[in-house]
Amino acid sequence: MILNRKLTLKARPASTNSTMVSTRAKIRKTRNALKNYYPKKTTTDSYHQLTSSAERIGSNDDLLTEILHRLPVTSILQFKSVSKHWWWLLSHRSFTLRYDKFPISPGLFVHNKYVPYDVEDRSPPPYQSLDFCPDLNGIKIVQSCNGLLLCCCDRGHIRDHKYYVFNPTTKQFAIIPSVPGDDDARKSIRFMGLAFHQTTCPRYKAVCILGSAGIFVIQIYFSETGKWKTVNNYFSENPYARFGSGVYWNGAIHWNPSGGSLFYFDLNSEELRTLPLPLPVQARMTSLEGDAWDAHPPIYFGESRGHLHMVDTTCHGTRFHLNVYEMLGDHSGWFAKFEVGDDLLGCYPDIIRNYPYGLYCGFVVIDVVRGIEDEDTFLVLKYFRKILRYNVRDKSFKWLTNMTTDFEVGRHGRREIHPYIQRLASF
């Protein structure tokens, strides 16, 4: 006799089923990603071990984040396509902040050409051309700021110029709306600069100076609201002042003092403040008659890894010194961080030339790159059409590249050279 036994199955709650499906999907995605990242052949036992590890990693976001934040940027960008969960995890602000804590500065752009600082680096450049947005007038770089590039039209009348913000690492870009006013207002733009930092200014701002006949006004664009704001106070300045390329550091836009603009703009208080000079530079400026800046200006002004630098030269007879100054965090003054002596002459004897009217420097400092440790800090020099790096501690040189054409560095901040910093942060 056969009895028909009715079985009653108790259904799991829908939320439990969905959770299990989600976890299984994450484990499967993690397993596949790890198999692709470690493509070597494995034995059956090692494969099961890898599968077990993938299951633990895929169900633990903290462990997964701990592993992924150690990978290079190219891998992070590739792994974003593994799943929606991985895309969310790798795009989350907590992950990008941790990943960008120690920004990597692997090279710079010269004439929109990428020059890596590591001569052994064979990775492709961040981009081949600035074609992220169709613009019939072409696009050029105006400023580099903590991983973002401020770009504008390369040709055409200034009143028709469009400005863009571009992250060459993530390929994200945005268009900055035109400043309020008519064509005359846009024709009077004397400066456009970018302010961005992943922690202190995560929503980028643009600072614009407009004016003529020595009377200027500042406008600020807030990406968070998409609106421009006019700072109430007008200011007077030499009508021929060269604002050039600004440098964002410590909550303020700073202008290269070589252009004659000895001030900075504090974005928090929205006030212009006086930029102090290193004491030796200040003493020399006050002792010289006439246009002191044209006589002997500082040769570099820029930021690296949260440090603002100014590079100046001193000559005593036939002896030459390069002084790298660093600004104090409260803007109260500068201190001498590094000094480079006559050892530059050992490798390149004609880098300094002695003329009857004085010494001539045959090189230009185009970047100061701070390492995590001081011994990793190096200068990037332009020597005719060559680009070299010089370590400030061990006094070693490395040749980086030869440019096919010469390029303008710009004593007054109008530079065709822009550092590239890898950032995952979105805006």
Secondary structure, DSSP 8 states (H G I E B T S, - for coil): -------------HHHHHHHHHHHHHHHHHHHHHHHHS-S---HHHHHHHHHHHHHHHT-HHHHHHHHTTS-HHHHHHHTTS-HHHHHHHHSHHHHHHHTTS-EEEEEEETTEEEES-TT--S--S-SSS-SS--TT-EEEEEEETTEEEEEESSS-GGG--EEEEETTTTEEEEE---SS-HHHHHTEEEEEEEEETTTEEEEEEEEEEEETTEEEEEEEETTTTEEEE-S--EE--TT----SEEEETTEEEE-GGGT--EEEETTTTEEEE----HHHHHHHHHS-S-HHHHS--SEEEEETTEEEEEEEEEETTEEEEEEEEE-TTSS-EEEEEEE-TTHHHH-GGGEEEETTEEEE-EEEEEEE--SSGGG-EEEEEETTEEEEEETTT--EEEEEE-SS-----TTS--SEEEEEE-----
